[in-house]
Structures are given as C-alpha cells and as structure tokens.
Amino acid sequence: MSINSQIQSNKTKTYVIMTFFVVFVVLAGYVLGQALGYGNSWMFIAVFFSVISSFVSYYWGDKLVLAMSRARPADRKRDFDFFTVAENLAIAAGLPKPKLYVIDDTAMNAFATGRDPEHAIVCATTGILSRLERRELEGVIAHELSHIKNFDTRLMAVVAILVGTVAFLADMFMRSLWWGGHRDRDNNRGLGQIMLIVGIVLAIITPILATLIQLAISRRREFLADASSAHLTRYPEGLARALEKLGQDKEVLEAATNATAHLYITNPFKGKQFAAWFSGLFDTHPPIAERIKMLRSM
C-alpha cells in the first residue's frame, strides 16, 4: 500500500469512528435522561453542549492551548533554524507558514494546533530546538505540518470536546442521583428501575470508553503524520533519528497537561501518569519503537 492510499484509508476510518462517536454521545445522553425520568431532555442537552463547546474550541482552542503551555512567540534571530525549516517545509507542502511559538523547557517535544492551515500554529520546546540536528528538526516540523495539512488539529479538538461532553453528562447524572434528582414513574416503575441501573453503569464506563476512543484516534493520527512527514521531506531517517533522541529523553514536560498531552509528537509525561500495565491502554501515542520501525521500512 502506498503512502497516499494509506493516508486516505486512515482518514476514512477516522471519519467512521467520529460518526460512531457522535452517535455514542447522543445515545449516552438519551439513556441517562431516561434513567433519571427526564425523557429526551438530556439528549438535547448533550447536543447543545457539544455545539457550544465545539464553537468555542474551534475559534479559541489554539489560544487556550498556548496559554496552558506558557508558550512565547518565536524570535527569528534567536530561533533561526526553527523559522527557516518551517518556512521551507511550508512552501514544499503548499501551506501558509504557520505562526511559531516556543516553550522554554529543556524537555524535548513539539506540537501543532489551529483550526485550519490559515490559522495554524507550530510550537516547539527549547530542548528540541537545541538538541536536534537540522535534518532531524525537519522531520519533526514536517510531522507537525502534516497534522495541519491533514486537518488533524481540527479533528482532535472536536474529539476532545466530545470526550468532555461525555464526562460532563456522566458527572451531571451522578450528581442528580446524589441530590435526589431521579423522577420515579409509578406507571412504568419496572422499566424505570432497569433504565436507572443501565444509566449508573453507563455513567461509570462511558467516560472511560470515550477516552479510549480519543486515544485510539490520537495514536492513529501519529502514524499518519509520520508517514506524511517522510513523504514531504523524502528523508524518513531524519524523523526516525529525531524519535530515537526523543525516546531517550526522560524529562517530563512540565507545561503539558492531560488536556494537551495528545497534541505532542511524543508522550510528554514519559509514561509516568499510569502504572506500567495500564500505560499501553491509556497511552496518548503509539510506541516510539513501532514508529521508528515503520519509518525505516519506507
């Protein structure tokens, strides 16, 4: 399978997953509403909350991410390689040059954000800018530009909002039960009790399932961006060597949060947020060894 066909296949699969994800949110809202005796109102709340949150994240999500990451605008003289590499690769990819930001941290990492190529941002740490050779940095920046060109940044913002919506609904449901918000319907008490049990189970497992879906999509997009980076630079070894150095770097990026971890090129927590046996299930990124193997097989 060629790189282009693999990219198209992954895009199609991701859109299918996204469709099921939206249906999943609506159904979760419906079941939780029925369990509390409020009918379809919770389903409408789920849809309304998703639309409003998506609107906010679409237009201001990049600014929120930069603020949380404590990033500063890059300086052309101070970050010369960053500027020239980004400019050259943007021209090669047929993209507008993104705005460039830097996180003053010695940990090695980078990410892209923005709703479309015209409003894109690429952010890198001082650690990755100072410790990578130019060809390696080209591989990393090409990876981030690929996220922008493939509209991964928009996709992951929408997925993050859907995950947040599911968690919000589950939290509202549990709070309503705790404060006696359940309406008991005498004319259909048996069905109501069944829906209540189902609602409690869903309130516990849906945030976990939603997070797993988010992480699965995130991991798939990393493989896609790696392949696109190799296609853009015509030198997959550059990104492979960069990933090797990133894998050897054990420093945790202090500016990263659980909300932004999936944006980075590698896991900014270095696998320390979960126990070892749990890390594979909840990891925001595919194993670096697998990514390097894929790049070197091209």
C-alpha positions in Angstrom: 0.0 0.0 0.0 1.4 3.4 -1.0 1.7 6.3 1.4 -1.1 8.2 -0.3 -3.5 5.3 -0.2 -2.6 4.6 3.5 -3.3 8.2 4.3 -6.7 8.1 2.5 -7.6 4.8 4.2 -6.8 6.2 7.7 -8.8 9.3 7.0 -11.8 7.2 6.0 -11.5 5.0 9.1 -11.2 8.1 11.3 -14.3 9.7 9.9 -16.2 6.4 10.5 -15.0 6.4 14.1 -16.0 10.1 14.5 -19.6 9.3 13.3 -19.9 6.5 15.8 -18.5 8.8 18.5 -21.2 11.4 17.8 -23.9 8.7 17.9 -22.4 7.4 21.1 -22.7 10.9 22.8 -26.3 11.3 21.7 -27.3 7.8 22.9 -25.5 8.3 26.2 -27.5 11.5 26.8 -30.7 9.7 25.9 -30.1 6.7 28.2 -29.0 8.9 31.1 -32.1 11.1 30.6 -34.4 8.2 30.6 -32.7 6.8 33.7 -33.5 10.0 35.6 -37.0 10.2 34.3 -36.4 13.4 32.3 -37.2 11.9 28.9 -35.2 13.2 25.9 -34.1 16.4 27.5 -30.7 15.1 28.4 -30.1 14.1 24.8 -30.8 17.7 23.7 -28.5 18.9 26.4 -25.7 16.7 25.1 -26.2 18.0 21.6 -26.4 21.7 22.7 -23.4 21.4 25.0 -21.4 19.8 22.2 -22.3 22.5 19.7 -21.4 25.4 22.1 -18.2 23.8 23.3 -17.1 22.9 19.7 -17.7 26.5 18.7 -15.5 27.9 21.5 -12.8 25.3 20.9 -12.9 25.9 17.1 -12.2 29.6 17.3 -10.3 30.0 20.6 -8.9 26.5 21.3 -5.4 27.3 20.0 -5.1 30.4 22.2 -6.2 28.3 25.2 -3.6 25.6 24.4 -0.8 28.2 24.1 -1.8 29.8 27.4 -1.8 26.5 29.2 1.6 25.6 27.7 3.1 29.0 28.7 4.4 29.4 25.1 6.0 32.6 23.8 6.2 33.8 20.2 9.4 32.5 18.5 12.1 35.1 17.7 13.6 34.9 14.2 17.2 35.6 15.3 17.0 33.5 18.4 15.2 30.6 16.8 16.7 30.9 13.3 16.6 27.2 12.4 13.1 26.9 13.6 12.0 29.7 11.3 13.9 28.7 8.2 12.9 25.0 8.5 9.2 25.8 9.0 9.2 28.3 6.1 10.9 25.9 3.7 8.7 22.9 4.6 5.5 25.0 4.4 6.4 26.1 0.9 7.1 22.4 -0.1 3.8 21.3 1.5 1.9 24.1 -0.2 0.8 25.5 3.2 0.9 29.1 4.6 3.7 29.5 7.0 2.3 28.8 10.5 2.8 31.0 13.5 5.7 29.7 15.5 5.9 29.5 19.3 8.4 28.3 21.8 8.1 26.7 25.2 11.1 27.5 27.4 11.7 24.0 28.7 14.7 21.6 28.3 12.4 18.6 27.7 12.2 17.6 24.0 8.8 18.0 22.4 6.6 19.8 19.8 3.0 20.1 18.8 0.7 21.8 16.2 -2.7 23.4 16.8 -5.2 25.6 14.9 -8.5 25.1 13.2 -7.1 25.1 9.6 -3.9 25.8 7.6 -4.6 29.6 7.6 -4.8 29.7 11.4 -2.1 27.1 12.2 0.5 27.2 15.0 3.6 25.1 15.5 5.1 25.1 18.9 8.4 23.5 20.0 10.4 23.4 23.2 13.8 24.9 23.5 15.1 21.4 24.4 14.1 20.0 21.0 15.3 23.1 19.1 18.8 23.0 20.7 19.4 19.2 20.7 18.3 18.1 17.2 20.3 18.4 14.0 18.7 20.3 11.2 17.7 17.2 9.2 16.1 15.8 12.4 14.3 19.0 13.1 13.0 19.0 9.6 11.4 15.6 10.2 9.7 16.9 13.4 8.4 20.1 11.8 7.2 18.1 8.7 5.4 15.8 11.1 3.6 18.8 12.7 2.9 20.4 9.3 1.3 17.1 8.3 -1.0 17.3 11.2 -2.1 20.7 9.9 -2.4 19.6 6.3 -4.4 16.5 7.2 -6.7 18.7 9.5 -5.7 16.5 12.5 -5.6 19.6 14.7 -9.3 20.3 14.0 -10.2 16.7 14.3 -8.5 16.2 17.7 -10.1 19.4 19.0 -13.6 18.0 18.1 -12.8 14.7 19.7 -11.6 16.3 22.9 -14.8 18.2 23.1 -16.9 15.1 22.6 -14.9 13.3 25.4 -15.5 16.3 27.6 -19.2 16.2 26.8 -19.5 12.6 27.8 -17.6 13.2 31.1 -19.9 16.2 31.8 -23.1 14.2 31.2 -21.8 11.4 33.4 -20.9 13.8 36.2 -24.3 15.6 36.0 -26.1 12.2 36.1 -24.2 11.1 39.3 -24.8 14.4 40.9 -28.5 14.3 40.1 -28.8 10.8 41.7 -26.8 12.0 44.8 -29.1 15.0 45.3 -32.3 13.1 44.6 -33.0 14.2 41.1 -34.5 10.9 39.9 -38.2 11.0 38.9 -39.9 7.7 39.8 -42.8 7.0 37.4 -45.4 4.7 39.1 -46.9 3.7 35.8 -43.7 2.1 34.5 -41.7 1.5 37.6 -40.1 -1.7 36.4 -38.7 -0.2 33.2 -37.6 2.9 35.1 -35.6 0.8 37.6 -33.9 -1.1 34.7 -33.0 2.2 33.0 -31.7 3.6 36.3 -29.3 0.6 36.6 -28.2 0.9 33.0 -27.7 4.7 33.5 -25.5 4.1 36.5 -23.4 1.6 34.6 -23.1 3.9 31.6 -22.2 6.9 33.8 -19.2 4.8 35.1 -17.9 3.3 31.9 -18.8 5.9 29.2 -16.0 8.4 30.2 -13.5 5.6 30.1 -14.8 4.3 26.7 -14.8 7.9 25.3 -11.2 8.4 26.5 -10.1 5.1 24.9 -11.7 6.2 21.6 -9.9 9.6 21.8 -6.6 7.9 22.5 -7.1 5.4 19.7 -7.7 8.2 17.2 -4.7 10.1 18.5 -2.4 7.2 18.1 -3.7 6.6 14.5 -3.1 10.2 13.6 0.6 9.9 14.8 1.3 7.1 12.4 -0.4 9.1 9.6 1.7 12.2 10.4 4.9 10.2 10.5 4.2 8.8 7.0 3.2 12.2 5.7 6.4 13.7 7.1 8.6 11.1 5.3 6.7 11.8 2.1 7.2 15.6 2.5 11.0 15.5 3.4 11.8 12.4 1.2 14.1 11.5 4.2 12.3 9.3 6.7 15.6 8.7 8.5 15.6 12.3 9.8 12.4 11.8 11.8 13.5 8.3 12.8 16.6 9.7 14.4 14.7 12.5 16.0 12.3 10.0 17.5 15.2 8.0 18.9 16.5 11.1 20.7 13.0 11.9 21.9 12.7 8.3 23.2 16.0 8.7 25.1 14.9 11.9 26.7 13.4 11.0 30.1 12.5 14.6 31.2 8.8 15.3 31.8 7.4 18.4 30.1 6.1 20.5 33.0 3.9 22.7 30.7 1.9 19.7 29.4 -1.5 18.7 30.9 -3.8 15.7 30.4 -5.9 18.0 28.1 -3.0 18.8 25.8 -0.8 15.6 26.0 -2.3 14.1 22.8 -1.1 17.1 20.8 2.6 16.5 21.3 4.8 14.5 18.9 5.7 12.1 21.8 4.1 11.5 25.2 5.2 14.5 27.3 4.7 12.5 30.6 7.1 9.7 29.5 4.5 7.1 30.6 4.6 8.1 34.2 0.9 9.0 34.6 -0.2 5.4 34.8 1.0 2.1 36.1 3.2 0.2 33.7 0.5 -2.5 32.9 -2.1 0.3 32.2 0.1 2.6 30.2 -0.3 0.8 26.8 -4.1 1.1 27.1 -4.2 4.7 28.0 -1.1 6.0 26.2 -1.7 9.0 24.0 0.9 7.9 21.4 2.0 4.7 19.7 5.2 3.1 20.9 8.2 5.0 19.6 9.9 1.8 18.5 7.0 0.9 16.2 7.1 4.4 14.7 10.8 4.2 14.0 10.4 0.7 12.5 7.7 2.0 10.2 9.8 4.9 9.1 12.8 2.8 8.4 10.8 0.3 6.3 9.9 3.0 3.8 
